[in-house]
């Protein structure tokens, strides 16, 4: 059985271009879903899953992320002096996440692509496996998605991808795994990914979504990709390309995640995540349902 995973990477260097102009000055990772910025949902998921070393890979203009998680004793003291204990507790708790997750920040360097931040962070991880979660996903699950991925890794000692069932008509939005064997309990042996296939060409009814367990072998493939990029300087460094190369002759698994996934990377998906979070709130949900019903009534 594999040892458990204690390290995680959150790539947060993207521009958020699909959400412009909303993300012109505010990092997409700091847009709220419910009463928390979306990246906080990811950090909380990792901490709840036992991760004790979180690296957030950032680029210029992302200082708000660090400000959010940085402890602020002066603000806490002022709130307590003003009799606002609940607000003080909330601010203090966010700062505590930084300690529990031992959050560190790393500036992104290298070619464009979602494999580059993983390779940047891996230089500090030695031969340890790591979780990679995107900062614009929110999962609502009884067992955190990260914990489900960790369990799959502990059972296989191999790279693991988070999967969810998909409508075949949506296949052109996702990477679709080639499934070799169903091992039960949502664990699938896969031999590769097909990026955004047409519905008739989709190799399975699952979509690869935000979440990976990356092993040193995948990191080696990223290094090879990056080396070739510097020789020719064309294309991008994609994590899925490294996984495909690795899966050519080594075992890779997919874990079907139990829970509900909200992507916030485009306007409709972001509004959907916000709406779902608001409706789930015990205080605000009933008011919003009444409002929705009122607005849905035909006008005279």
Order of alpha helices (4+ residues) and beta strands (2+ residues): beta-beta-beta-alpha-beta-alpha-alpha-alpha-beta-alpha-beta-beta-alpha-beta-beta-beta-beta-alpha-alpha-beta-beta-alpha-alpha
